[in-house]
């Protein structure tokens, strides 16, 4: 069942302040499907346009590359086997000469023609090195998928730095490259995106920027529609991968704090959300979903103690484990 989403209209006043900013847009793609036409249309309707729109396509076979080329985007094709969350974005950075770079995923749809204006306006003040926008559920989002968006991307904006009181814990280093912008020089100065991570290249960089004294801005008035309707099995796998990321990058937890307390708050708020939306019949399923997430996360944190074949089966990113096995065999 679809969830009603209230439209957010970004202020026009920011337009003059952002007009002088130079920025590029980067979109990694792979078989983007029918939604990509809508993605392109919304980009073309934006009141400010990037100096370069770069599509890094992992050898799509559904016409994604052709759509990008027809739209006038710069297209770079790579073998699907070479895609890497951080590495592919670093390849894109080598093509970028602008002050700012915006990263999006192929299924994140700009809400209004002023969405990019609001996001980039964050860089006109303070020591902002990175900013990310609000993700609202797609109109066909199921209740649990919709709640995840509303919880992780609230209405209240914030500007944070390492010593700031808010947000607390690991949430301070939260970022999402589904819709985020960076100051190119600062991104490169902290080493760009880490390569060969299972996921979390955006949170990794956010942590490095905060430690370097930079600020991160959550711009809630800058919205895209982006959500997923995961099954219980997919939730377990997704949280397994998050657990692996936190285990491998334990410095993030040591610096900012562990996520367990936030998980309890999420569970309570999700139950309240379902009651308020008169979806109480989904509370048992919600419970199963929460258990799947917790089990997946704890298994991910313990992946190094598992038999070698288990992680690949428990993971959403099977290629990561194939590449890891191949690299270990060569060493």
N, C-alpha and C positions, 0 to 999 in steps of 0.2 A: 504493500500500500504506500502511495506517495505521501510525503510530508510537505506541508505548506511552508514555503520559505518567503520571508519578508524581504523585499528588495531594499538594497542599500544604495543610495545615490551619493556619489562622492562630490565634495564641494568644488565648484568651478574656480574658486579664488586661487587655488594652487597652480593653475595653468601658467600664469605669468612667471612664477618662480621656477618652474621646471623647464620652461621653454629653452633656456640656455644650456641645459644639461645634455651631454652627449651620452647615448646609451645604445647598447646592442641587445638583441634577444636571441637566446639559445634554446633550442628544443631538441632533445634526443628523441628519436622515434623508432618504433618497430611495429609494423602492421597496426597503424592507428585506427583503422576502421572508419565507419561512416561519420563518427563524431568529429573526425579531423576537419571535415569541410566546415563545420560550425566553428571549430577552433580558429581556422583561417579567417573566416568571415568576421569574427569578433576582433581579431587583431587588425584587420584592414579597416574596421570602423573606429579604431582608437583615435582620439583627437591629437595625440602625439605619436609619431612614428619613429621606430628605431633607425639608426644609421645603417645597421646591418641586421638581418634576420637570418640566423644560421641554423640549419637543420642538420643534425648528425644522425644519419639513418643507418640502422643496422641491417641492411640488405632486406628491406621489406619486400613482400611479394604480393601485396594487396592494393598497389597503386598509391601508397603513401608518398613515395618519392616523386612520383609524377605530379601529384597534387601540389606538393611543395614547390616544385620547379615551375609549374603553371602559375602559381601565386607570386612568382618573382623572388622567392627566397633563395639564399645561397645554400646549395646542397653539397654535403660531404658524405659519401657513402663509405661505410666500413663493414667488414665481415661480421656477421652476427657473433662469431666466436670471439671477437676482439672487444665486445662491449664490456665496459667496467664502469660502475656508478661514478667513481671519482676520476678514473683515467680518461674516460670519454669526454667528460666535462673539461678536463685539462687540455685535451686536444682542441676543444672549442676555444679555450682561452688563448691558444696560440694564434688564432685568427682575429682576435678582438683587439682593437686599438682605442676604444672609447673609454671615457672616465668610469662609466658604470656598465654593468652587465646584468641582465635579468635572465634567470633560468626558469623555464616552465616545463611541465610534462604535457604530453600530447592530449591528455584528457582533462586538462584544467581550462575552463572556459571563462574568459573575462566577463564580468557581470554587466558593466556599462562602458561606454566610450571613455570615461574618465578614470577607470581602474588603474591604469599605468601612471596617470598623473599623480594620484594619491600615494602610490607606492614610492615613486621617485622623489616626491616632495620631502620624504624623510631625510634625504641627504643634503638638504639645504640648511640644516642646523646641527649643532653639537659635533661630536666625534663619531657619528654614525658610520660604521663600516659595512653593515649588512642590515637588511630589512626584509621582512616577509609579511605577506598579506593574509587576510582571513579566507578560509576555505569553507564555503557553504555546501550543503549536500546537493547533489543533482536532484532534479524534480522527481525522478523515479527511485530515490533512495528509500530503502526499507527503514523502519524505526531505529534499529540498533546502529545502522550505518549513519543515519541522520544525527543521532545523539552523539556519536563519536566526533562528528564535525563540530557540533555546537559546544561540546565540552572542551575539545582541544583548541578551538578557535573562538574564544568568547568575544562579546561586544566591546569590552573595555580594552583600549590600546595601552601600550606601555613602552617606555624607553628604559633600557637597563644597561648596567655595567657590572663588573665583577663585585664591587662593594655595595651595590644597590640592595635594598631590602626586599624588592619584588622583581621577578618571581623568586621563589625559594627552591632549593634542591636542584635536581637535574633539569627541571623545567626551564631554568635560566639559560641553558644551552640549547633549548629547543629551536629548531629551524626546519623549514621544509622547502626543498628545491623544486617542489611542484609549482611554487610561485614565490620566488625570492629574488632579491637584487643585492649586488655587492659592489663596493668600490674596488675597481679592478686592481689598483696598485696595492691596496691592503690585502686583497685575496692572494695576490702573487707573493707578497712579502712574508706571509705566514706559511708559504710553501704550496699554495694551491690546494686542491682537493687530495686527500689521501687515496692511494690506489690499492686495489686488492682487498677492499672491505666488503663484507657481505651486504651491508647497507649502512646508512648513517653518516655518509660523507658530509652532509650539511651540518649535523650536530657536532661532528668532529671539528669542522672549521669554525663554527660558532664558539666552541670552547676555546680554541686557539686565539681567536680575535679578542674574546673577553680577557684572557690571560695577558694579552698584549696591551691592554688598556683601552680597547675600543668599545663602542656602544653598539647595541643591537636594538632595532626598533620593530615592534609588532604594530602594524598599521591596519587596524581592524576596519577602517572605512574603505580599504582597498580589497575588493572581494572577487574571488573566482568561485565557480561551481566545480567541486571536485570531491568525489566520495566513492566508496566501494561497498558492495553488498557481499561480504565474505560469508562463506559457510563455516560451520564449526571446525571442520578440518583445516580450512584455510586460515582461520584465526589462530589455531594452534601452531601452524607452520610459520605464520608471520611473527608471532611472539617468540617462537624458537629462534628465529633469525635475530630478533632484537636482543634476546639473551646472549647469543653468540657475540654480537657486536659489543655489548656491555662487558662481557668476559674478556674479550680481546683488547678492548680499550678501557681498561679498568681505571685509568687515570681520570676519566670523566666522572665516575662515581666517587672516587677519592676526593676530587676537587669540588664537585657540586652536590653530591649526595645521591643515595639510592632511591629508586622509584617505588618501593613497596608501599609507602604511606600514600602516595598519590593513587595507587591502584585501589586501595580501600575507598578513598573518596570517590573515585570513578564508579565503583560498584554501587555505592549508596545513591549517587546522583542519577545513575542510569535507571535504577528502580523507581525513583521519584519521578523521573521523566516519563516513564511508561504509564505510571498512575495518572499523571497530569494530562497525558494525551489519550487517556481512556484506552490504553493498550495493555491493561493489566494481565490479560491472558497470555502475554508474551514473557511474563516474569520468569516462569520456569525455564523457557528457552534462554532468556537473558542469563540465568544462573549457570546453565550449561556453557554458554559463551564465555562467561567470566572464568569458569573453571578451566576451559580449554586454553584461554590466554595464560592463566597462571601456570598450568602444567607446562605449556610450551615454553614460557619464559624460564622456568626453573630447569627444564631439560637443556635449554640453550646455554644457561650458565654452567652446566655440568658436561658440556659436549666433549671436553677433552678426556673425560673418564669413560666415554662410551666406546663400544666396538667400532672400528673404523667405518663400517658400512652404514651405521645408523644415521649420522647427521644428514647425509644426502637424502634419505627417505623422509626425515622429519622437517626438512627445509623447503621453503618456497623458492629458494634460489639454488637450484641443483647445479647450475653451471659453476658456481663458486667452488663447490666441493670437487668438481671434476678438475678445475684449474689448479686447485690446491694439491690434489693428488698427483697431477702431472708435474707440478713444480717440485714436489717432494721427491718424485721418482728421478728427476734430473739431477738433484743435488746429491 
